[in-house]
């Protein structure tokens, strides 16, 4: 099933990205530490996933090359 979006952002992709950031010990641009972020990890990752999912432009089947 095609959602009509160029690349579906999965929860797994968000989780893997979080692990990469955590490995590098990087803080976010908002200054929130990884420890603070991890305090409510499930909610924060869900919010990120949901935001990414909504930001991707929808594409129509008619606009794609077959």
PDB file of N, CA, C, O and CB in Angstrom:
ATOM      1  N   UNK A   1       0.838  -1.181   0.000  1.00  0.00           N
ATOM      2  CA  UNK A   1       0.000   0.000   0.000  1.00  0.00           C
ATOM      3  C   UNK A   1       0.879   1.239   0.000  1.00  0.00           C
ATOM      4  O   UNK A   1       1.812   1.336   0.797  1.00  0.00           O
ATOM      5  CB  UNK A   1      -0.951   0.001   1.210  1.00  0.00           C
ATOM      6  N   UNK A   2       0.597   2.173  -0.872  1.00  0.00           N
ATOM      7  CA  UNK A   2       1.377   3.393  -0.990  1.00  0.00           C
ATOM      8  C   UNK A   2       0.628   4.536  -0.332  1.00  0.00           C
ATOM      9  O   UNK A   2      -0.531   4.789  -0.660  1.00  0.00           O
ATOM     10  CB  UNK A   2       1.678   3.716  -2.466  1.00  0.00           C
ATOM     11  N   UNK A   3       1.274   5.227   0.588  1.00  0.00           N
ATOM     12  CA  UNK A   3       0.635   6.333   1.297  1.00  0.00           C
ATOM     13  C   UNK A   3       0.606   7.593   0.453  1.00  0.00           C
ATOM     14  O   UNK A   3      -0.003   8.584   0.855  1.00  0.00           O
ATOM     15  CB  UNK A   3       1.352   6.606   2.607  1.00  0.00           C
ATOM     16  N   UNK A   4       1.255   7.581  -0.721  1.00  0.00           N
ATOM     17  CA  UNK A   4       1.290   8.745  -1.564  1.00  0.00           C
ATOM     18  C   UNK A   4       2.396   9.719  -1.190  1.00  0.00           C
ATOM     19  O   UNK A   4       2.498  10.794  -1.782  1.00  0.00           O
ATOM     20  CB  UNK A   4      -0.020   9.431  -1.514  1.00  0.00           C
ATOM     21  N   UNK A   5       3.211   9.366  -0.235  1.00  0.00           N
ATOM     22  CA  UNK A   5       4.310  10.226   0.189  1.00  0.00           C
ATOM     23  C   UNK A   5       5.612   9.635  -0.330  1.00  0.00           C
ATOM     24  O   UNK A   5       5.730   8.418  -0.473  1.00  0.00           O
ATOM     25  CB  UNK A   5       4.344  10.379   1.742  1.00  0.00           C
ATOM     26  N   UNK A   6       6.599  10.498  -0.614  1.00  0.00           N
ATOM     27  CA  UNK A   6       7.829  10.016  -1.232  1.00  0.00           C
ATOM     28  C   UNK A   6       8.599   9.021  -0.373  1.00  0.00           C
ATOM     29  O   UNK A   6       9.183   8.080  -0.911  1.00  0.00           O
ATOM     30  CB  UNK A   6       8.710  11.173  -1.550  1.00  0.00           C
ATOM     31  N   UNK A   7       8.617   9.197   0.928  1.00  0.00           N
ATOM     32  CA  UNK A   7       9.315   8.290   1.825  1.00  0.00           C
ATOM     33  C   UNK A   7       8.557   8.243   3.138  1.00  0.00           C
ATOM     34  O   UNK A   7       8.558   9.223   3.882  1.00  0.00           O
ATOM     35  CB  UNK A   7      10.791   8.732   2.045  1.00  0.00           C
ATOM     36  N   UNK A   8       7.911   7.130   3.438  1.00  0.00           N
ATOM     37  CA  UNK A   8       7.201   7.072   4.711  1.00  0.00           C
ATOM     38  C   UNK A   8       8.193   7.092   5.873  1.00  0.00           C
ATOM     39  O   UNK A   8       9.165   6.337   5.883  1.00  0.00           O
ATOM     40  CB  UNK A   8       6.316   5.812   4.780  1.00  0.00           C
ATOM     41  N   UNK A   9       7.943   7.945   6.831  1.00  0.00           N
ATOM     42  CA  UNK A   9       8.770   8.001   8.027  1.00  0.00           C
ATOM     43  C   UNK A   9       8.159   7.028   9.032  1.00  0.00           C
ATOM     44  O   UNK A   9       7.046   7.227   9.518  1.00  0.00           O
ATOM     45  CB  UNK A   9       8.859   9.470   8.612  1.00  0.00           C
ATOM     46  N   UNK A  10       8.907   5.983   9.328  1.00  0.00           N
ATOM     47  CA  UNK A  10       8.407   4.975  10.253  1.00  0.00           C
ATOM     48  C   UNK A  10       8.884   5.277  11.671  1.00  0.00           C
ATOM     49  O   UNK A  10       9.850   6.013  11.873  1.00  0.00           O
ATOM     50  CB  UNK A  10       8.861   3.568   9.821  1.00  0.00           C
ATOM     51  N   UNK A  11       8.206   4.708  12.624  1.00  0.00           N
ATOM     52  CA  UNK A  11       8.629   4.859  14.011  1.00  0.00           C
ATOM     53  C   UNK A  11      10.014   4.241  14.208  1.00  0.00           C
ATOM     54  O   UNK A  11      10.805   4.721  15.020  1.00  0.00           O
ATOM     55  CB  UNK A  11       7.604   4.209  14.967  1.00  0.00           C
ATOM     56  N   UNK A  12      10.299   3.186  13.469  1.00  0.00           N
ATOM     57  CA  UNK A  12      11.610   2.545  13.541  1.00  0.00           C
ATOM     58  C   UNK A  12      12.706   3.515  13.073  1.00  0.00           C
ATOM     59  O   UNK A  12      13.783   3.563  13.667  1.00  0.00           O
ATOM     60  CB  UNK A  12      11.628   1.252  12.686  1.00  0.00           C
ATOM     61  N   UNK A  13      12.439   4.274  12.028  1.00  0.00           N
ATOM     62  CA  UNK A  13      13.407   5.236  11.523  1.00  0.00           C
ATOM     63  C   UNK A  13      13.695   6.315  12.568  1.00  0.00           C
ATOM     64  O   UNK A  13      14.845   6.720  12.744  1.00  0.00           O
ATOM     65  CB  UNK A  13      12.896   5.874  10.224  1.00  0.00           C
ATOM     66  N   UNK A  14      12.665   6.774  13.253  1.00  0.00           N
ATOM     67  CA  UNK A  14      12.848   7.788  14.300  1.00  0.00           C
ATOM     68  C   UNK A  14      13.668   7.208  15.444  1.00  0.00           C
ATOM     69  O   UNK A  14      14.554   7.877  15.976  1.00  0.00           O
ATOM     70  CB  UNK A  14      11.478   8.299  14.823  1.00  0.00           C
ATOM     71  N   UNK A  15      13.378   5.972  15.823  1.00  0.00           N
ATOM     72  CA  UNK A  15      14.116   5.308  16.902  1.00  0.00           C
ATOM     73  C   UNK A  15      15.592   5.158  16.536  1.00  0.00           C
ATOM     74  O   UNK A  15      16.470   5.441  17.351  1.00  0.00           O
ATOM     75  CB  UNK A  15      13.501   3.925  17.207  1.00  0.00           C
ATOM     76  N   UNK A  16      15.861   4.716  15.314  1.00  0.00           N
ATOM     77  CA  UNK A  16      17.246   4.539  14.874  1.00  0.00           C
ATOM     78  C   UNK A  16      17.980   5.878  14.835  1.00  0.00           C
ATOM     79  O   UNK A  16      19.158   5.944  15.188  1.00  0.00           O
ATOM     80  CB  UNK A  16      17.289   3.872  13.490  1.00  0.00           C
ATOM     81  N   UNK A  17      17.311   6.930  14.418  1.00  0.00           N
ATOM     82  CA  UNK A  17      17.924   8.265  14.395  1.00  0.00           C
ATOM     83  C   UNK A  17      18.243   8.721  15.817  1.00  0.00           C
ATOM     84  O   UNK A  17      19.302   9.299  16.061  1.00  0.00           O
ATOM     85  CB  UNK A  17      16.987   9.288  13.699  1.00  0.00           C
ATOM     86  N   UNK A  18      17.331   8.462  16.755  1.00  0.00           N
ATOM     87  CA  UNK A  18      17.583   8.812  18.152  1.00  0.00           C
ATOM     88  C   UNK A  18      18.830   8.088  18.670  1.00  0.00           C
ATOM     89  O   UNK A  18      19.665   8.684  19.350  1.00  0.00           O
ATOM     90  CB  UNK A  18      16.355   8.463  19.027  1.00  0.00           C
ATOM     91  N   UNK A  19      18.946   6.805  18.344  1.00  0.00           N
ATOM     92  CA  UNK A  19      20.107   6.051  18.811  1.00  0.00           C
ATOM     93  C   UNK A  19      21.404   6.622  18.243  1.00  0.00           C
ATOM     94  O   UNK A  19      22.420   6.642  18.938  1.00  0.00           O
ATOM     95  CB  UNK A  19      19.970   4.577  18.426  1.00  0.00           C
ATOM     96  N   UNK A  20      21.387   7.087  16.991  1.00  0.00           N
ATOM     97  CA  UNK A  20      22.577   7.686  16.394  1.00  0.00           C
ATOM     98  C   UNK A  20      22.943   9.000  17.088  1.00  0.00           C
ATOM     99  O   UNK A  20      24.118   9.275  17.331  1.00  0.00           O
ATOM    100  CB  UNK A  20      22.356   7.925  14.897  1.00  0.00           C
ATOM    101  N   UNK A  21      21.940   9.797  17.399  1.00  0.00           N
ATOM    102  CA  UNK A  21      22.193  11.055  18.100  1.00  0.00           C
ATOM    103  C   UNK A  21      22.728  10.775  19.500  1.00  0.00           C
ATOM    104  O   UNK A  21      23.671  11.417  19.960  1.00  0.00           O
ATOM    105  CB  UNK A  21      20.907  11.910  18.176  1.00  0.00           C
ATOM    106  N   UNK A  22      22.114   9.811  20.161  1.00  0.00           N
ATOM    107  CA  UNK A  22      22.546   9.460  21.523  1.00  0.00           C
ATOM    108  C   UNK A  22      23.989   8.971  21.518  1.00  0.00           C
ATOM    109  O   UNK A  22      24.762   9.295  22.420  1.00  0.00           O
ATOM    110  CB  UNK A  22      21.623   8.379  22.128  1.00  0.00           C
ATOM    111  N   UNK A  23      24.342   8.207  20.524  1.00  0.00           N
ATOM    112  CA  UNK A  23      25.702   7.673  20.413  1.00  0.00           C
ATOM    113  C   UNK A  23      26.718   8.810  20.292  1.00  0.00           C
ATOM    114  O   UNK A  23      27.824   8.715  20.824  1.00  0.00           O
ATOM    115  CB  UNK A  23      25.813   6.725  19.199  1.00  0.00           C
ATOM    116  N   UNK A  24      26.343   9.882  19.595  1.00  0.00           N
ATOM    117  CA  UNK A  24      27.219  11.031  19.417  1.00  0.00           C
ATOM    118  C   UNK A  24      27.127  12.038  20.553  1.00  0.00           C
ATOM    119  O   UNK A  24      27.843  13.039  20.559  1.00  0.00           O
ATOM    120  CB  UNK A  24      26.901  11.709  18.125  1.00  0.00           C
ATOM    121  N   UNK A  25      26.248  11.777  21.513  1.00  0.00           N
ATOM    122  CA  UNK A  25      26.059  12.653  22.677  1.00  0.00           C
ATOM    123  C   UNK A  25      25.691  14.089  22.286  1.00  0.00           C
ATOM    124  O   UNK A  25      26.041  15.033  22.995  1.00  0.00           O
ATOM    125  CB  UNK A  25      27.324  12.667  23.520  1.00  0.00           C
ATOM    126  N   UNK A  26      25.002  14.253  21.184  1.00  0.00           N
ATOM    127  CA  UNK A  26      24.625  15.583  20.715  1.00  0.00           C
ATOM    128  C   UNK A  26      23.350  16.062  21.398  1.00  0.00           C
ATOM    129  O   UNK A  26      22.425  15.288  21.648  1.00  0.00           O
ATOM    130  CB  UNK A  26      24.441  15.583  19.196  1.00  0.00           C
ATOM    131  N   UNK A  27      23.329  17.339  21.687  1.00  0.00           N
ATOM    132  CA  UNK A  27      22.107  17.959  22.209  1.00  0.00           C
ATOM    133  C   UNK A  27      21.325  18.540  21.041  1.00  0.00           C
ATOM    134  O   UNK A  27      21.886  18.805  19.978  1.00  0.00           O
ATOM    135  CB  UNK A  27      22.434  19.067  23.267  1.00  0.00           C
ATOM    136  N   UNK A  28      20.033  18.734  21.241  1.00  0.00           N
ATOM    137  CA  UNK A  28      19.209  19.308  20.190  1.00  0.00           C
ATOM    138  C   UNK A  28      19.433  20.803  20.043  1.00  0.00           C
ATOM    139  O   UNK A  28      20.050  21.439  20.898  1.00  0.00           O
ATOM    140  CB  UNK A  28      17.753  19.033  20.465  1.00  0.00           C
ATOM    141  N   UNK A  29      18.927  21.352  18.955  1.00  0.00           N
ATOM    142  CA  UNK A  29      19.071  22.785  18.722  1.00  0.00           C
ATOM    143  C   UNK A  29      18.304  23.600  19.760  1.00  0.00           C
ATOM    144  O   UNK A  29      18.569  24.788  19.947  1.00  0.00           O
ATOM    145  CB  UNK A  29      18.591  23.142  17.320  1.00  0.00           C
ATOM    146  N   UNK A  30      17.356  22.954  20.428  1.00  0.00           N
ATOM    147  CA  UNK A  30      16.593  23.654  21.460  1.00  0.00           C
ATOM    148  C   UNK A  30      17.305  23.644  22.806  1.00  0.00           C
ATOM    149  O   UNK A  30      16.800  24.199  23.782  1.00  0.00           O
ATOM    150  CB  UNK A  30      15.221  23.030  21.604  1.00  0.00           C
ATOM    151  N   UNK A  31      18.470  23.019  22.862  1.00  0.00           N
ATOM    152  CA  UNK A  31      19.243  22.990  24.094  1.00  0.00           C
ATOM    153  C   UNK A  31      18.825  21.914  25.081  1.00  0.00           C
ATOM    154  O   UNK A  31      19.402  21.810  26.163  1.00  0.00           O
ATOM    155  CB  UNK A  31      19.153  24.299  24.752  1.00  0.00           C
ATOM    156  N   UNK A  32      17.836  21.118  24.726  1.00  0.00           N
ATOM    157  CA  UNK A  32      17.389  20.046  25.616  1.00  0.00           C
ATOM    158  C   UNK A  32      18.435  18.939  25.627  1.00  0.00           C
ATOM    159  O   UNK A  32      18.891  18.498  24.571  1.00  0.00           O
ATOM    160  CB  UNK A  32      16.002  19.489  25.173  1.00  0.00           C
ATOM    161  N   UNK A  33      18.810  18.498  26.805  1.00  0.00           N
ATOM    162  CA  UNK A  33      19.806  17.435  26.905  1.00  0.00           C
ATOM    163  C   UNK A  33      19.182  16.089  26.561  1.00  0.00           C
ATOM    164  O   UNK A  33      17.965  15.914  26.620  1.00  0.00           O
ATOM    165  CB  UNK A  33      20.418  17.395  28.316  1.00  0.00           C
ATOM    166  N   UNK A  34      20.041  15.147  26.201  1.00  0.00           N
ATOM    167  CA  UNK A  34      19.550  13.797  25.919  1.00  0.00           C
ATOM    168  C   UNK A  34      18.934  13.166  27.165  1.00  0.00           C
ATOM    169  O   UNK A  34      17.984  12.390  27.062  1.00  0.00           O
ATOM    170  CB  UNK A  34      20.687  12.914  25.389  1.00  0.00           C
ATOM    171  N   UNK A  35      19.464  13.492  28.330  1.00  0.00           N
ATOM    172  CA  UNK A  35      18.906  12.953  29.570  1.00  0.00           C
ATOM    173  C   UNK A  35      17.486  13.457  29.788  1.00  0.00           C
ATOM    174  O   UNK A  35      16.607  12.689  30.178  1.00  0.00           O
ATOM    175  CB  UNK A  35      19.789  13.329  30.766  1.00  0.00           C
ATOM    176  N   UNK A  36      17.258  14.747  29.539  1.00  0.00           N
ATOM    177  CA  UNK A  36      15.909  15.300  29.665  1.00  0.00           C
ATOM    178  C   UNK A  36      14.973  14.678  28.633  1.00  0.00           C
ATOM    179  O   UNK A  36      13.833  14.329  28.940  1.00  0.00           O
ATOM    180  CB  UNK A  36      15.937  16.831  29.504  1.00  0.00           C
ATOM    181  N   UNK A  37      15.470  14.548  27.411  1.00  0.00           N
ATOM    182  CA  UNK A  37      14.671  13.963  26.331  1.00  0.00           C
ATOM    183  C   UNK A  37      14.290  12.533  26.681  1.00  0.00           C
ATOM    184  O   UNK A  37      13.153  12.117  26.460  1.00  0.00           O
ATOM    185  CB  UNK A  37      15.443  14.001  24.993  1.00  0.00           C
ATOM    186  N   UNK A  38      15.239  11.782  27.226  1.00  0.00           N
ATOM    187  CA  UNK A  38      14.998  10.381  27.562  1.00  0.00           C
ATOM    188  C   UNK A  38      14.020  10.231  28.728  1.00  0.00           C
ATOM    189  O   UNK A  38      13.436   9.164  28.917  1.00  0.00           O
ATOM    190  CB  UNK A  38      16.313   9.695  27.900  1.00  0.00           C
ATOM    191  N   UNK A  39      13.843  11.296  29.508  1.00  0.00           N
ATOM    192  CA  UNK A  39      12.908  11.245  30.630  1.00  0.00           C
ATOM    193  C   UNK A  39      11.482  10.941  30.206  1.00  0.00           C
ATOM    194  O   UNK A  39      10.715  10.373  30.983  1.00  0.00           O
ATOM    195  CB  UNK A  39      12.937  12.544  31.373  1.00  0.00           C
ATOM    196  N   UNK A  40      11.115  11.312  28.986  1.00  0.00           N
ATOM    197  CA  UNK A  40       9.784  11.023  28.435  1.00  0.00           C
ATOM    198  C   UNK A  40       9.970  10.554  26.993  1.00  0.00           C
ATOM    199  O   UNK A  40       9.329  11.058  26.071  1.00  0.00           O
ATOM    200  CB  UNK A  40       8.836  12.291  28.507  1.00  0.00           C
ATOM    201  N   UNK A  41      10.853   9.588  26.823  1.00  0.00           N
ATOM    202  CA  UNK A  41      11.309   9.157  25.501  1.00  0.00           C
ATOM    203  C   UNK A  41      10.181   8.756  24.571  1.00  0.00           C
ATOM    204  O   UNK A  41      10.122   9.225  23.434  1.00  0.00           O
ATOM    205  CB  UNK A  41      12.255   8.013  25.644  1.00  0.00           C
ATOM    206  N   UNK A  42       9.292   7.904  25.028  1.00  0.00           N
ATOM    207  CA  UNK A  42       8.234   7.409  24.149  1.00  0.00           C
ATOM    208  C   UNK A  42       7.385   8.559  23.603  1.00  0.00           C
ATOM    209  O   UNK A  42       7.074   8.594  22.412  1.00  0.00           O
ATOM    210  CB  UNK A  42       7.345   6.409  24.899  1.00  0.00           C
ATOM    211  N   UNK A  43       7.018   9.483  24.464  1.00  0.00           N
ATOM    212  CA  UNK A  43       6.210  10.624  24.032  1.00  0.00           C
ATOM    213  C   UNK A  43       6.994  11.525  23.079  1.00  0.00           C
ATOM    214  O   UNK A  43       6.459  11.960  22.059  1.00  0.00           O
ATOM    215  CB  UNK A  43       5.733  11.432  25.248  1.00  0.00           C
ATOM    216  N   UNK A  44       8.243  11.804  23.399  1.00  0.00           N
ATOM    217  CA  UNK A  44       9.055  12.663  22.540  1.00  0.00           C
ATOM    218  C   UNK A  44       9.265  12.042  21.162  1.00  0.00           C
ATOM    219  O   UNK A  44       9.151  12.736  20.152  1.00  0.00           O
ATOM    220  CB  UNK A  44      10.402  12.939  23.196  1.00  0.00           C
ATOM    221  N   UNK A  45       9.567  10.761  21.106  1.00  0.00           N
ATOM    222  CA  UNK A  45       9.780  10.104  19.814  1.00  0.00           C
ATOM    223  C   UNK A  45       8.491  10.062  19.004  1.00  0.00           C
ATOM    224  O   UNK A  45       8.514  10.226  17.785  1.00  0.00           O
ATOM    225  CB  UNK A  45      10.320   8.683  20.015  1.00  0.00           C
ATOM    226  N   UNK A  46       7.369   9.842  19.681  1.00  0.00           N
ATOM    227  CA  UNK A  46       6.081   9.838  18.976  1.00  0.00           C
ATOM    228  C   UNK A  46       5.810  11.213  18.384  1.00  0.00           C
ATOM    229  O   UNK A  46       5.369  11.316  17.239  1.00  0.00           O
ATOM    230  CB  UNK A  46       4.931   9.426  19.929  1.00  0.00           C
ATOM    231  N   UNK A  47       6.066  12.270  19.148  1.00  0.00           N
ATOM    232  CA  UNK A  47       5.838  13.621  18.659  1.00  0.00           C
ATOM    233  C   UNK A  47       6.724  13.939  17.454  1.00  0.00           C
ATOM    234  O   UNK A  47       6.270  14.566  16.497  1.00  0.00           O
ATOM    235  CB  UNK A  47       6.089  14.630  19.773  1.00  0.00           C
ATOM    236  N   UNK A  48       7.985  13.509  17.500  1.00  0.00           N
ATOM    237  CA  UNK A  48       8.880  13.703  16.359  1.00  0.00           C
ATOM    238  C   UNK A  48       8.382  12.964  15.123  1.00  0.00           C
ATOM    239  O   UNK A  48       8.318  13.519  14.026  1.00  0.00           O
ATOM    240  CB  UNK A  48      10.289  13.237  16.708  1.00  0.00           C
ATOM    241  N   UNK A  49       8.035  11.706  15.330  1.00  0.00           N
ATOM    242  CA  UNK A  49       7.534  10.883  14.217  1.00  0.00           C
ATOM    243  C   UNK A  49       6.299  11.526  13.600  1.00  0.00           C
ATOM    244  O   UNK A  49       6.189  11.622  12.378  1.00  0.00           O
ATOM    245  CB  UNK A  49       7.204   9.446  14.698  1.00  0.00           C
ATOM    246  N   UNK A  50       5.385  11.960  14.431  1.00  0.00           N
ATOM    247  CA  UNK A  50       4.141  12.548  13.955  1.00  0.00           C
ATOM    248  C   UNK A  50       4.416  13.851  13.200  1.00  0.00           C
ATOM    249  O   UNK A  50       3.797  14.115  12.168  1.00  0.00           O
ATOM    250  CB  UNK A  50       3.183  12.802  15.131  1.00  0.00           C
ATOM    251  N   UNK A  51       5.335  14.656  13.709  1.00  0.00           N
ATOM    252  CA  UNK A  51       5.680  15.917  13.047  1.00  0.00           C
ATOM    253  C   UNK A  51       6.325  15.651  11.680  1.00  0.00           C
ATOM    254  O   UNK A  51       5.959  16.290  10.694  1.00  0.00           O
ATOM    255  CB  UNK A  51       6.634  16.751  13.939  1.00  0.00           C
ATOM    256  N   UNK A  52       7.271  14.726  11.613  1.00  0.00           N
ATOM    257  CA  UNK A  52       7.898  14.392  10.332  1.00  0.00           C
ATOM    258  C   UNK A  52       6.876  13.863   9.335  1.00  0.00           C
ATOM    259  O   UNK A  52       6.890  14.218   8.157  1.00  0.00           O
ATOM    260  CB  UNK A  52       9.006  13.362  10.534  1.00  0.00           C
ATOM    261  N   UNK A  53       6.004  13.021   9.827  1.00  0.00           N
ATOM    262  CA  UNK A  53       4.986  12.400   8.975  1.00  0.00           C
ATOM    263  C   UNK A  53       4.104  13.471   8.344  1.00  0.00           C
ATOM    264  O   UNK A  53       3.758  13.378   7.166  1.00  0.00           O
ATOM    265  CB  UNK A  53       4.124  11.406   9.788  1.00  0.00           C
ATOM    266  N   UNK A  54       3.742  14.480   9.117  1.00  0.00           N
ATOM    267  CA  UNK A  54       2.871  15.546   8.611  1.00  0.00           C
ATOM    268  C   UNK A  54       3.603  16.518   7.693  1.00  0.00           C
ATOM    269  O   UNK A  54       2.981  17.136   6.830  1.00  0.00           O
ATOM    270  CB  UNK A  54       2.265  16.307   9.768  1.00  0.00           C
ATOM    271  N   UNK A  55       4.914  16.661   7.865  1.00  0.00           N
ATOM    272  CA  UNK A  55       5.672  17.617   7.061  1.00  0.00           C
ATOM    273  C   UNK A  55       5.959  17.145   5.654  1.00  0.00           C
ATOM    274  O   UNK A  55       6.142  17.959   4.749  1.00  0.00           O
ATOM    275  CB  UNK A  55       6.952  17.929   7.733  1.00  0.00           C
ATOM    276  N   UNK A  56       6.000  15.831   5.457  1.00  0.00           N
ATOM    277  CA  UNK A  56       6.296  15.314   4.121  1.00  0.00           C
ATOM    278  C   UNK A  56       5.172  15.673   3.167  1.00  0.00           C
ATOM    279  O   UNK A  56       4.000  15.461   3.478  1.00  0.00           O
ATOM    280  CB  UNK A  56       6.506  13.786   4.155  1.00  0.00           C
ATOM    281  N   UNK A  57       5.517  16.211   2.017  1.00  0.00           N
ATOM    282  CA  UNK A  57       4.467  16.586   1.064  1.00  0.00           C
ATOM    283  C   UNK A  57       3.792  15.343   0.487  1.00  0.00           C
ATOM    284  O   UNK A  57       4.447  14.353   0.162  1.00  0.00           O
ATOM    285  CB  UNK A  57       5.052  17.450  -0.075  1.00  0.00           C
ATOM    286  N   UNK A  58       2.507  15.417   0.373  1.00  0.00           N
ATOM    287  CA  UNK A  58       1.763  14.321  -0.251  1.00  0.00           C
ATOM    288  C   UNK A  58       1.936  14.437  -1.765  1.00  0.00           C
ATOM    289  O   UNK A  58       1.927  15.539  -2.314  1.00  0.00           O
ATOM    290  CB  UNK A  58       0.236  14.356   0.153  1.00  0.00           C
ATOM    291  N   UNK A  59       2.092  13.311  -2.425  1.00  0.00           N
ATOM    292  CA  UNK A  59       2.186  13.312  -3.884  1.00  0.00           C
ATOM    293  C   UNK A  59       1.056  12.487  -4.444  1.00  0.00           C
ATOM    294  O   UNK A  59       0.653  11.485  -3.854  1.00  0.00           O
ATOM    295  CB  UNK A  59       3.553  12.766  -4.366  1.00  0.00           C
ATOM    296  N   UNK A  60       0.557  12.898  -5.553  1.00  0.00           N
ATOM    297  CA  UNK A  60      -0.536  12.153  -6.162  1.00  0.00           C
ATOM    298  C   UNK A  60       0.029  11.103  -7.109  1.00  0.00           C
ATOM    299  O   UNK A  60       1.140  11.246  -7.619  1.00  0.00           O
ATOM    300  CB  UNK A  60      -1.501  13.101  -6.909  1.00  0.00           C
ATOM    301  N   UNK A  61      -0.732  10.066  -7.334  1.00  0.00           N
ATOM    302  CA  UNK A  61      -0.317   8.999  -8.243  1.00  0.00           C
ATOM    303  C   UNK A  61      -0.192   9.549  -9.670  1.00  0.00           C
ATOM    304  O   UNK A  61       0.631   9.065 -10.446  1.00  0.00           O
ATOM    305  CB  UNK A  61      -1.326   7.816  -8.199  1.00  0.00           C
ATOM    306  N   UNK A  62      -0.986  10.535 -10.014  1.00  0.00           N
ATOM    307  CA  UNK A  62      -0.954  11.100 -11.365  1.00  0.00           C
ATOM    308  C   UNK A  62       0.350  11.860 -11.615  1.00  0.00           C
ATOM    309  O   UNK A  62       0.773  11.998 -12.763  1.00  0.00           O
ATOM    310  CB  UNK A  62      -2.157  12.031 -11.582  1.00  0.00           C
ATOM    311  N   UNK A  63       0.983  12.351 -10.561  1.00  0.00           N
ATOM    312  CA  UNK A  63       2.191  13.131 -10.723  1.00  0.00           C
ATOM    313  C   UNK A  63       3.470  12.312 -10.789  1.00  0.00           C
ATOM    314  O   UNK A  63       4.554  12.868 -10.967  1.00  0.00           O
ATOM    315  CB  UNK A  63       2.292  14.093  -9.622  1.00  0.00           C
ATOM    316  N   UNK A  64       3.356  11.004 -10.648  1.00  0.00           N
ATOM    317  CA  UNK A  64       4.527  10.127 -10.673  1.00  0.00           C
ATOM    318  C   UNK A  64       4.704   9.478 -12.025  1.00  0.00           C
ATOM    319  O   UNK A  64       3.730   9.202 -12.726  1.00  0.00           O
ATOM    320  CB  UNK A  64       4.415   9.061  -9.603  1.00  0.00           C
ATOM    321  N   UNK A  65       5.947   9.233 -12.390  1.00  0.00           N
ATOM    322  CA  UNK A  65       6.227   8.491 -13.621  1.00  0.00           C
ATOM    323  C   UNK A  65       5.971   7.019 -13.372  1.00  0.00           C
ATOM    324  O   UNK A  65       6.299   6.493 -12.308  1.00  0.00           O
ATOM    325  CB  UNK A  65       7.689   8.723 -14.104  1.00  0.00           C
ATOM    326  N   UNK A  66       5.398   6.370 -14.334  1.00  0.00           N
ATOM    327  CA  UNK A  66       5.106   4.935 -14.177  1.00  0.00           C
ATOM    328  C   UNK A  66       6.238   4.095 -14.677  1.00  0.00           C
ATOM    329  O   UNK A  66       6.167   2.867 -14.624  1.00  0.00           O
ATOM    330  CB  UNK A  66       3.832   4.555 -14.907  1.00  0.00           C
TER     331      UNK A  66
END
